[in-house]
Amino acid sequence: MVLALMFLAAVAMLSLPQARAASATFGWLPLWLAGLPATAWLALAVARRRAAAA
């Protein structure tokens, strides 16, 4: 699910010029579109690794 969100964020950034712009409300939108799903994916990977080690 998280990888699908990362893919959709990449498609949105490449397809929509507004997705690559900065916003006064949300800041730098590509960070929100791609960065948050990527950090969620990394957090899941770390949690799974720690659960497997325990």
WOCORTA-V301677 format. One record per residue. N is the residue number from 0. RES is the residue in one small letter. D_CENTER is the distance of its C-alpha to the mean C-alpha in Angstrom with 1 decimal. Layout:
BEGIN
n res d_center
N RES D_CENTER
N RES D_CENTER
END
This chain:
BEGIN
n res d_center
0 m 11.3
1 v 7.8
2 l 8.5
3 a 9.7
4 l 6.8
5 m 5.1
6 f 8.7
7 l 9.2
8 a 6.8
9 a 8.8
10 v 11.9
11 a 11.6
12 m 11.4
13 l 14.3
14 s 16.3
15 l 16.3
16 p 17.7
17 q 16.9
18 a 13.1
19 r 13.9
20 a 16.2
21 a 16.3
22 s 17.3
23 a 19.7
24 t 18.2
25 f 14.5
26 g 14.7
27 w 12.7
28 l 10.7
29 p 8.6
30 l 7.3
31 w 6.5
32 l 5.3
33 a 3.2
34 g 3.7
35 l 3.7
36 p 2.7
37 a 4.0
38 t 6.4
39 a 7.2
40 w 8.1
41 l 10.0
42 a 11.7
43 l 12.8
44 a 14.2
45 v 16.0
46 a 17.4
47 r 18.6
48 r 20.2
49 r 22.0
50 a 23.2
51 a 24.6
52 a 26.3
53 a 28.0
END
